[in-house]
Amino acid sequence: MPYIRMATSQQLTAAQKDDFKSGLAEIIGLIPGKTEAALMVEVDDGITMYFKGEKRALAYLDAKFSGDTEFEHKKLFTEAACALTQKVCGLPPDAVYLTYSVFNEWGTGGTLKAR
């Protein structure tokens, strides 16, 4: 189950949020075995963000995936996700950040699942 959260200082319209979700649905396949069918997306917009002590226009993506994947696949996804975020949020490349978390267990349906 891929879960991708974007936090951004930019105030987004409903259409921009939909464009972000649709864009992620198109590129999630860059990570082998991942599809839109299990993709969960959260968009937290219009928040105050600081970096290096200064209030800035930023976006931060936190991508969580069950099971690890090759560096090259994550690199391709990172490039596509950052470009998508720049386009949707109107931010320059140095204002978009992305990190990965990998897990092998998760809870759903009232129980614990394992990869």
Secondary structure by P-SEA (a helix, b strand, c coil): cbbbbbbccccccaaaaaaaaaaaaaccccccccccccbbbbbbcbbbbbcccccccbbbbbbbbcccccaaaaaaaaaaaaaaaaaaaccccccbbbbbbbbcccccccccccc
